[in-house]
């Protein structure tokens, strides 16, 4: 998931162009997504039902994904505690809380 705002990208078209310019490498056993100004990468491996013990977690910049993080979306735009149904969305001065259990926007 990508998020951004006008002060960072100037327009939605520039935001979209930036996301689409990121490199995606698809191999038979792995998909790697390169993003951002640095050498950021997400790598996901294929789950083989005939060899479940051989499965490895996806990695972000070479480190396995933490399956129990303290926050689910730690960023300037999205924030939510792990296990919570609520996620805060902030874009500039606008803040909205989404409650996925209630399928509703919450004003806090």
N, C-alpha and C positions, 0 to 999 in steps of 0.2 A: 504494500500500500504506500502510495506517495501522497504527501500533503505539502501545500505551499501557500503563499499569499502574494498579493500584488507587489508589496515592497521588495520581495525577494525575486520575483519572476517578471514583473512589469505587466504581464497579461496572461490570460489562460492559454492563449496560443503558444506563448513562449514556454510556459510550464509544460504543456503537452509535448512540444518539440524537444524539450530537455529530457523528458521521460523516454520518449521514443528514440532518442539518440543513444541511450544506454545500450551496451552490448549484451546480447543473450547468446550463450553458447549451449547448444543441445547435442549431447553425446548419447550413445546407447544406454549408458548406466548412470549418467549425471547431467543435471541442468545447472548452469552457472550464469548468474545475473550480475553484471558489473554496473555499479551506479555511483553517482556523486563525483565530486572533483578529485577525490583521492582514489586509492586503489581498493575501494570497497567492493566486496563481492559476497553473494549468497550462493551457496552450493547445495543442491538437493540431490540425493541419490534415489534410485529406483528401489522399491521394496520388492524382493523376490519371494513369492509365497513358497517356493521350493527350498529356500535357504533363509528363513527368518533370522537365524543367528548371525548371518552375515550383514544384517542391516546396520547402517550407521546413521546417526542423527544428521540433519542438515547443519551446515556451518555458516557462520557470518564472520568474514575475515579470518577464516581458519579455525575459529573456536566453535565447539558444538553449541547448539541452541539450548538455552536454559529452559527446561520444561516447567519450572516453578519459580518464575521471576517475581520480585516484589511488585513490579508494575508491568502492565501489559503493553501500554503505549507510552513509553517515556520520551516525549518529544515536545517541541514548542507548540505543536498543533493538537496532538491527541494525548490524553492522559487518562489512565484508569488503573485501579488496583487489580492485581491478579485475582481471578475468581469472582470479581464484581460484575454485575449486569450493567453498571453505569460507566460511561466514557465521556469525558469532557472534551469538547471540540472548541479550540480557541483560534481565531483568525483576527489578528490586530485587536481592536477593542471589543469584538463580538465573541461572546462565550455562550455555548449551548451545551447542555448535558443530555445525552441520549441514554434512555433506559431500555435495554434490549429485552428485559423480562416483561415490561409493560408495553413494549413497542410504541414508546412515546418520547416526546421531547419534554424535559423537565426544566422549569425556570427556577434557578437557585440564586 
